[in-house]
Amino acid sequence: MSMSHGEVAQAFADGKTKGSGSRMFISDDTVFSHGRHYSIARRYFKDGIDYLFNTPYGSVSTEHHRSHVRRAISGSTILIVVGCDINNAGRQYKANGKEIENVKGKLERARTRKDWHIERIEELEAQNEILAQVAIRQRLLESIGDDGNER
């Protein structure tokens, strides 16, 4: 029996490793939209991060799927990173930095919704704090060989 999008999202949040609905499905620790080419989120549960959440895709239906998952895992620590891949932490940090500058420019010009722009800047800055820690940890681990010696 096919599940609704909300049911798929909740099943993912509940730890299920299988489940599917119309163009949205769970496989192991990842929930996908419209096929394996776009992962919405992946369970991570390391370094104080519960879920890796993919960057926006742009499709209306995929954004709808993303919102269901975001609601289902609300209250969890979520790190937004390209492709739900923790190895993209440095790349995402740089992208967030550019977006922060972009939103600051919009805030200066805004006549309304200034609070939205401020909240967005704060959200991106909080994400970058986590991303910086992850990227530093990755560089440190890369600098140490399998034998425990520095490269």
N, C-alpha and C positions, 0 to 999 in steps of 0.2 A: 504494500500500500504506500502510495506517495505521501510525503509529509508536506506541510505548508512551509514557507520560508522561515517563519518564526519558530516552527517546531524543529527544523534542521539546525537553526542557530542555537536553540536551547539544548538540543542533543549534543552539539559540539561543546557548549559551555559545561554540560554535565559530564563530559569525558568520554562520550561515545566515539567509537572509531569508524563507524559506518552509519550511513543514513543518507537519504536523498529526497529531493523534492523537484519541482519544476526548475531545471537548469541551475541547481545548487546542490552540492553534495559534500559529504565528509569522507575522507580517506585517511586512515590512521590518525595522525595528529594535526591534520590540515583540513580546512573547509574551503571549497572552491566555488567559483561562479562561472558557469558556462563552459566548463572543461578545465583540464589541468594547466592550461596556459595562464590562468589568473587565480592565484591563491589569495583568499581574503585574509585569513589569519592562520597562525600556527601556534600550537601549544609550545611553550618554551620552559617555563618554571626553573630558571637559573638566574643567578646574579640579581635577585630581587625583581625580575621581570616575569610576568605570568604568560603573556601572549605577545607574539610578534604580529603586527598588523600591517598589511600592505598599504602602499601609497595609493591615492585615488586613481581610478582607471578612466573615468570619463563617461562610461556608458550609464544611462539612466537606470537600467535594470540591475547592473552590477552595483551601483551606488545604493540601490534599494536593498540588495542582498547584504551589503556592508553594514547598512544601518541596523538590520535585524541582528547581525552578529555583534555589533558594537553594544546594542541594548542588552543582549544576552550575557555579555561578559563585563557589563558595567560594574564598577567597584574593584575590578582587577587592575593590576599594573600592566599597562599596554605600552609597547614601544613601536612606533611607526617607522618602518624601514623598508626600503625598496625590495620587492620580491619576497618579503617575509624572511630575508636572509640576513642573519646577524653579521655576516662577513661584509655587508654593505654599510656598516655603521659609519665609517669615515665619509663615505660618499653621501649618506643621508645627512650627516652633520653639516657638510658644506651646503647642500641643497636647502636645509633649514635656515642656515645663516643668510642666504640670498633671500629666502621668503620673509625672514624677519625684517630685513631692510625694505623689501617691497611693501609689507604691511605697515611699517612705520611711515613710509611715504604716503600711503593711503590714509593713515590716521591723521596726518598733518592737513590733508585736503578734505577730510570728512566733515560734513555738516551734521550728520546724524549717525547713529550706530557706533559712536566712538567706543562704547563699552565692548562691542563685539571685536573691534580691532585690538583693543588692549588685552582682552582674554586670549585672542589668537596669538599675540606676541608672547604672552606668559606661557601658553601651552607649548609653543615652539622652543622657548628658552628652557623649559623643564625637560622636554624631550632631548635637547642638546646636552644637558647636564648628564643624562644617562648615556647618550651616545658617545660622549667624550670619554666617560669611564670605560665603556666597552671597547672603544677604539684603542685606548691606551693599553688596556689589558691584552688586546690582540697583538699589538706591536711588541709588548714585553714577551709574550709567549713565542712570537715569531723569532725574536732575537735569541732565544734559548733553544739549542738543538735538542734532538731526541735523547742525547746522552747527558743532558743537564748542563752542558757548558755553553757559554755565550758564543755566538757566531761571530 
